[in-house]
């Protein structure tokens, strides 16, 4: 899907030894870790930066600085904790984007969300904006409206389960060519298949991840 591949991303190079590069980035990021920080977030940040050229220590320092800026501006009540901030900062370093510019864009798009009637989504809203920027560069009203349409299409099948936590998944699907109703039907088909064929219980355990949703929708006629 467009959100995950490197097509059209200039400057990204797959290293000759990805594992060695990952270990180099992991070591550099871990050197700045606080004693209570989640090491999973550090691994995610390292793999995010895997295809970004440059000195590992410099990339790690930029990521740490970006995370600190996000922490100062987003605040305690944003729902964006230290681990999530680190991964977002790594994405910004990868995209060569400054945290202040991202935060300004976040505020702009949040206003668009409210104007279109989308409820507040806390950290999920922040992640959705990050995804939309990755897909389209500049986020326009049409992108927000399409996200809202996909959200409502999914909610039509599972009104109780669908909430702001699905904003990032909906954002990943905005670039798909299908109509929102078809995307909603595709995700519901996966939900039912996971229950019937994989034996997963209904509810949150049976909700398909965004990558599975996209694969199913892409196979629909």
C-alpha angles and dihedrals in degrees: 000000000000093000093059108036129077097230110138094009107124119204097029113123127182105228120239089239107029094180093054091047091049091051090049092052092043092053092048093049093044091056088070096045121126117227092254099041118119111253090206089068090052091053091050091049091049094051090046089058094043095106095038112105121224143074111320094223091051092049090048092050091049090049092050091048091049091049090052092051091049090050093053094049104036096049134197097295095054092082090229103127128195095269094052091045091056093053092046089050090052089053090051092050089049090052092043089238125145117236092231091056091049091049092051090050090047091057091047093051093043088061088051090051091053093046090053092050100252113149122239112279108185112202091359090060090052091051092047090055090049090053094047091050089051091052103040110013097220113040114225132191091258090062092052091048091051091049088052091049092052090047091053091046090054091044090053088066098039111016094167097048099041115086143132090300085073094058094096091050091048090049091054089055097049091090093057116108096225124100115261091250091057091048090050091050091049094053091047090052090056091047091054093044092052089054097043101037106024096039095234117157119247119262129044095344089060098049109116118234118246094256091056091047091053094048092052094046091049090057094053115106 
